[in-house]
């Protein structure tokens, strides 16, 4: 079954997000995911929703995901204390 990793973080400086994404795009694109979407909420938080074909693919992508968030933190784009990560297996699809 498919797995999701949903990560949410508060954005400090949105202008720094796009340049970081440009730098990590190639490594993130190489992840064996079904999709990775980013959404910005009205409260300024950013949520990354990644769907993987199985748990092994999600676990294999962990280092790449960690490095991408690490860049956000190092560059002052987001607050590391706000990072919240949820993972779960798909149980039903409608």
Order of alpha helices (4+ residues) and beta strands (2+ residues): beta-alpha-beta-beta-alpha-alpha-beta
